[in-house]
Amino acid sequence: MIITIYHYLSIGLLLFLIGLLGSVLVKNVIKILISIEIMLLGININFITFATFCDNTNFDGYIISLFYVGIGAVELAVALYLFYLMYQKKESDNIEKYSDL
């Protein structure tokens, strides 16, 4: 069986949809952050797929993917710190408790 571009794109789409459903349906803040990271992973797979199959001369997809990994790490660190500050006041990880923001 030959693995084509469509296999990689379907895996990226599947990961993105799993992350999207997780961020919409789950009420736990930590699980929402993990779902957002899964969405970024699906986007990175698509960037690397297009860079591998379509772009033979430039490394734009790889560079953008590295920036997305860096942005994802910074985003997760800031979001976890904000959640820590909010958790000290509310003492709950349920997203419905933070509706007064």
N, CA, C and O of each residue as an XYZ file, in Angstrom:
404
protein
N       0.845     -1.185      0.000
C       0.000      0.000      0.000
C       0.890      1.248      0.000
O       1.814      1.368      0.805
N       0.602      2.148     -0.894
C       1.354      3.387     -1.011
C       0.655      4.466     -0.190
O      -0.544      4.702     -0.337
N       1.427      5.113      0.674
C       0.873      6.197      1.486
C       0.991      7.485      0.702
O       2.086      7.885      0.309
N      -0.141      8.134      0.474
C      -0.170      9.348     -0.327
C      -0.409     10.567      0.560
O      -0.488     10.468      1.784
N      -0.520     11.701     -0.092
C      -0.743     12.956      0.616
C      -2.099     12.949      1.321
O      -2.260     13.581      2.365
N      -3.059     12.246      0.760
C      -4.406     12.229      1.331
C      -4.452     11.504      2.679
O      -5.268     11.841      3.537
N      -3.594     10.527      2.864
C      -3.537      9.844      4.157
C      -3.066     10.791      5.257
O      -3.643     10.836      6.343
N      -2.009     11.546      4.959
C      -1.497     12.487      5.950
C      -2.492     13.615      6.227
O      -2.666     14.033      7.372
N      -3.141     14.103      5.166
C      -4.122     15.175      5.359
C      -5.332     14.696      6.149
O      -5.901     15.453      6.935
N      -5.725     13.450      5.945
C      -6.861     12.931      6.719
C      -6.490     12.744      8.187
O      -7.331     12.950      9.062
N      -5.249     12.360      8.473
C      -4.811     12.258      9.866
C      -4.783     13.635     10.519
O      -5.211     13.792     11.662
N      -4.273     14.642      9.785
C      -4.264     16.002     10.312
C      -5.665     16.529     10.556
O      -5.919     17.183     11.568
N      -6.584     16.248      9.627
C      -7.969     16.675      9.791
C      -8.629     15.967     10.967
O      -9.380     16.582     11.724
N      -8.352     14.686     11.122
C      -8.920     13.926     12.239
C      -8.438     14.471     13.582
O      -9.230     14.622     14.512
N      -7.145     14.765     13.684
C      -6.626     15.340     14.926
C      -7.214     16.714     15.200
O      -7.527     17.042     16.345
N      -7.367     17.517     14.155
C      -7.962     18.840     14.337
C      -9.406     18.735     14.816
O      -9.819     19.477     15.707
N     -10.169     17.826     14.236
C     -11.568     17.665     14.653
C     -11.691     17.103     16.062
O     -12.594     17.488     16.804
N     -10.791     16.194     16.441
C     -10.802     15.682     17.812
C     -10.510     16.810     18.789
O     -11.164     16.916     19.826
N      -9.535     17.650     18.470
C      -9.225     18.787     19.328
C     -10.348     19.795     19.382
O     -10.620     20.365     20.439
N     -11.012     20.026     18.248
C     -12.130     20.966     18.215
C     -13.296     20.463     19.053
O     -13.887     21.222     19.821
N     -13.625     19.196     18.906
C     -14.710     18.625     19.717
C     -14.354     18.623     21.197
O     -15.206     18.886     22.045
N     -13.103     18.328     21.505
C     -12.684     18.335     22.899
C     -12.734     19.716     23.516
O     -13.090     19.858     24.686
N     -12.383     20.738     22.748
C     -12.398     22.090     23.310
C     -13.812     22.642     23.431
O     -14.051     23.542     24.236
N     -14.744     22.127     22.657
C     -16.122     22.615     22.732
C     -16.937     21.851     23.781
O     -17.749     22.450     24.485
N     -16.730     20.548     23.888
C     -17.599     19.725     24.726
C     -17.134     19.562     26.166
O     -17.953     19.276     27.040
N     -15.851     19.734     26.438
C     -15.311     19.449     27.763
C     -15.402     20.689     28.643
O     -15.266     21.810     28.154
N     -15.630     20.493     29.931
C     -15.762     21.612     30.862
C     -14.545     21.796     31.759
O     -14.516     22.734     32.555
N     -13.557     20.943     31.655
C     -12.350     21.046     32.452
C     -11.332     21.916     31.708
O     -11.111     21.719     30.514
N     -10.719     22.868     32.397
C      -9.830     23.823     31.747
C      -8.571     23.140     31.228
O      -8.108     23.463     30.134
N      -8.018     22.220     31.974
C      -6.808     21.525     31.543
C      -7.076     20.694     30.291
O      -6.246     20.648     29.383
N      -8.223     20.044     30.243
C      -8.573     19.256     29.059
C      -8.809     20.148     27.846
O      -8.528     19.739     26.720
N      -9.315     21.344     28.053
C      -9.487     22.286     26.947
C      -8.132     22.705     26.399
O      -7.964     22.803     25.184
N      -7.167     22.953     27.270
C      -5.823     23.318     26.817
C      -5.166     22.171     26.055
O      -4.486     22.401     25.055
N      -5.363     20.950     26.514
C      -4.823     19.791     25.801
C      -5.492     19.650     24.438
O      -4.837     19.281     23.464
N      -6.789     19.938     24.360
C      -7.501     19.861     23.081
C      -6.987     20.907     22.100
O      -6.888     20.641     20.902
N      -6.667     22.073     22.593
C      -6.103     23.110     21.725
C      -4.730     22.681     21.212
O      -4.389     22.952     20.061
N      -3.950     22.022     22.046
C      -2.649     21.512     21.598
C      -2.826     20.413     20.549
O      -2.021     20.316     19.623
N      -3.853     19.593     20.677
C      -4.123     18.562     19.664
C      -4.514     19.222     18.341
O      -4.139     18.739     17.273
N      -5.264     20.318     18.408
C      -5.603     21.051     17.192
C      -4.338     21.597     16.521
O      -4.200     21.514     15.301
N      -3.426     22.148     17.305
C      -2.169     22.649     16.741
C      -1.333     21.520     16.139
O      -0.642     21.730     15.142
N      -1.388     20.328     16.730
C      -0.679     19.183     16.181
C      -1.237     18.795     14.810
O      -0.475     18.463     13.901
N      -2.555     18.837     14.660
C      -3.154     18.558     13.355
C      -2.753     19.578     12.310
O      -2.522     19.221     11.155
N      -2.666     20.845     12.696
C      -2.228     21.888     11.769
C      -0.774     21.668     11.376
O      -0.416     21.828     10.209
N       0.068     21.301     12.342
C       1.479     21.049     12.046
C       1.655     19.878     11.095
O       2.519     19.921     10.220
N       0.858     18.839     11.250
C       0.944     17.694     10.334
C       0.591     18.127      8.916
O       1.218     17.675      7.957
N      -0.401     18.993      8.773
C      -0.755     19.474      7.442
C       0.347     20.344      6.843
O       0.642     20.223      5.654
N       0.959     21.217      7.638
C       2.062     22.032      7.133
C       3.229     21.174      6.665
O       3.787     21.414      5.595
N       3.597     20.184      7.453
C       4.719     19.322      7.083
C       4.368     18.466      5.871
O       5.232     18.189      5.038
N       3.117     18.048      5.766
C       2.689     17.272      4.599
C       2.802     18.086      3.326
O       3.332     17.604      2.325
N       2.308     19.321      3.354
C       2.410     20.152      2.160
C       3.854     20.514      1.852
O       4.225     20.631      0.684
N       4.672     20.693      2.880
C       6.088     20.992      2.643
C       6.802     19.790      2.024
O       7.692     19.959      1.190
N       6.420     18.592      2.424
C       7.084     17.398      1.904
C       6.638     17.069      0.484
O       7.469     16.758     -0.369
N       5.349     17.133      0.227
C       4.833     16.677     -1.059
C       4.790     17.769     -2.127
O       4.893     17.459     -3.314
N       4.645     19.013     -1.749
C       4.406     20.070     -2.731
C       5.558     21.061     -2.892
O       5.688     21.675     -3.951
N       6.386     21.229     -1.882
C       7.410     22.266     -1.906
C       8.781     21.611     -1.829
O       9.247     21.256     -0.747
N       9.429     21.452     -2.989
C      10.706     20.755     -3.013
C      11.909     21.676     -2.840
O      12.996     21.208     -2.501
N      11.735     22.975     -3.066
C      12.888     23.872     -3.029
C      12.986     24.672     -1.740
O      14.091     24.921     -1.257
N      11.874     25.075     -1.180
C      11.878     25.881      0.039
C      11.489     25.020      1.232
O      10.931     23.932      1.088
N      11.797     25.536      2.401
C      11.434     24.842      3.631
C      10.406     25.652      4.415
O      10.468     25.704      5.643
N       9.472     26.275      3.728
C       8.506     27.152      4.385
C       7.589     26.396      5.338
O       7.307     26.880      6.434
N       7.127     25.232      4.943
C       6.231     24.451      5.800
C       6.898     23.997      7.079
O       6.283     23.984      8.145
N       8.178     23.620      6.964
C       8.911     23.187      8.154
C       9.155     24.359      9.095
O       9.038     24.216     10.312
N       9.491     25.506      8.541
C       9.759     26.686      9.366
C       8.487     27.154     10.068
O       8.516     27.482     11.255
N       7.377     27.186      9.343
C       6.105     27.579      9.950
C       5.703     26.585     11.029
O       5.161     26.973     12.064
N       5.967     25.309     10.791
C       5.646     24.296     11.792
C       6.472     24.495     13.066
O       5.956     24.330     14.171
N       7.748     24.846     12.915
C       8.575     25.125     14.096
C       8.071     26.347     14.843
O       8.076     26.355     16.074
N       7.631     27.389     14.125
C       7.056     28.553     14.794
C       5.776     28.182     15.533
O       5.529     28.683     16.630
N       4.957     27.307     14.944
C       3.734     26.882     15.612
C       4.038     26.102     16.892
O       3.312     26.224     17.879
N       5.101     25.308     16.879
C       5.479     24.582     18.098
C       5.900     25.568     19.175
O       5.531     25.415     20.339
N       6.669     26.578     18.791
C       7.076     27.604     19.755
C       5.909     28.406     20.279
O       5.820     28.673     21.478
N       5.011     28.795     19.386
C       3.825     29.544     19.800
C       2.943     28.685     20.705
O       2.377     29.188     21.675
N       2.822     27.401     20.397
C       2.024     26.503     21.228
C       2.599     26.350     22.619
O       1.853     26.283     23.596
N       3.924     26.293     22.723
C       4.549     26.168     24.041
C       4.338     27.432     24.865
O       4.036     27.356     26.056
N       4.495     28.582     24.242
C       4.287     29.842     24.957
C       2.823     30.004     25.344
O       2.511     30.442     26.452
N       1.937     29.653     24.438
C       0.498     29.753     24.713
C       0.100     28.862     25.877
O      -0.692     29.265     26.730
N       0.642     27.659     25.915
C       0.315     26.740     27.001
C       0.875     27.235     28.330
O       0.217     27.112     29.363
N       2.068     27.786     28.313
C       2.661     28.293     29.558
C       1.868     29.472     30.109
O       1.617     29.542     31.312
N       1.473     30.396     29.241
C       0.690     31.554     29.689
C      -0.691     31.122     30.163
O      -1.180     31.610     31.181
N      -1.321     30.209     29.430
C      -2.653     29.757     29.817
C      -2.626     28.987     31.142
O      -3.532     29.136     31.962
N      -1.605     28.177     31.350
C      -1.508     27.462     32.624
C      -1.265     28.415     33.785
O      -1.789     28.202     34.878
N      -0.475     29.466     33.563
C      -0.247     30.437     34.624
C      -1.531     31.211     34.940
O      -1.839     31.448     36.107
N      -2.277     31.604     33.905
C      -3.549     32.289     34.148
C      -4.540     31.380     34.851
O      -5.282     31.819     35.730
N      -4.552     30.109     34.461
C      -5.435     29.161     35.138
C      -5.033     28.985     36.601
O      -5.894     28.861     37.471
N      -3.735     28.975     36.870
C      -3.265     28.863     38.245
C      -3.726     30.053     39.076
O      -4.153     29.888     40.219
N      -3.641     31.244     38.509
C      -4.093     32.437     39.233
C      -5.606     32.409     39.471
O      -6.073     32.796     40.541
N      -6.363     31.955     38.481
C      -7.815     31.874     38.647
C      -8.200     30.751     39.608
O      -9.181     30.867     40.342
N      -7.431     29.673     39.601
C      -7.731     28.547     40.482
C      -7.545     28.920     41.952
O      -8.233     28.393     42.827
N      -6.623     29.820     42.210
C      -6.425     30.254     43.594
C      -7.647     30.979     44.127
O      -7.930     30.903     45.323
N      -8.379     31.680     43.270
C      -9.572     32.403     43.732
C     -10.808     31.518     43.779
O     -11.554     31.560     44.757
N     -11.039     30.721     42.747
C     -12.278     29.935     42.652
C     -12.152     28.521     43.215
O     -13.152     27.942     43.640
N     -10.950     27.956     43.226
C     -10.672     26.596     43.678
C     -11.519     25.547     42.958
O     -12.057     24.627     43.573
N     -11.619     25.709     41.655
C     -12.337     24.750     40.832
C     -11.731     24.764     39.432
O     -11.255     25.800     38.969
N     -11.750     23.611     38.759
C     -11.254     23.561     37.396
C     -12.393     23.475     36.378
O     -12.148     23.214     35.200
N     -13.608     23.686     36.811
C     -14.768     23.697     35.928
C     -14.849     25.044     35.231
O     -14.737     26.082     35.883
N     -15.040     25.047     33.923
C     -15.047     26.279     33.146
C     -16.271     27.125     33.430
O     -16.243     28.335     33.201
N     -17.345     26.528     33.922
C     -18.562     27.287     34.216
C     -18.406     28.192     35.433
O     -19.173     29.142     35.590
N     -17.444     27.924     36.286
C     -17.196     28.773     37.456
C     -16.535     30.100     37.080
O     -16.554     31.056     37.856
N     -15.953     30.146     35.888
C     -15.215     31.331     35.453
C     -16.031     32.185     34.479
O     -15.454     32.826     33.602
N     -17.319     32.206     34.610
C     -18.155     32.961     33.671
C     -18.137     34.468     33.946
O     -18.598     35.245     33.110
N     -17.619     34.891     35.088
C     -17.591     36.310     35.410
C     -16.408     37.037     34.776
O     -16.237     38.230     35.026
N     -15.602     36.385     33.982
C     -14.488     37.031     33.329
C     -15.005     37.937     32.249
O     -14.220     38.590     31.562
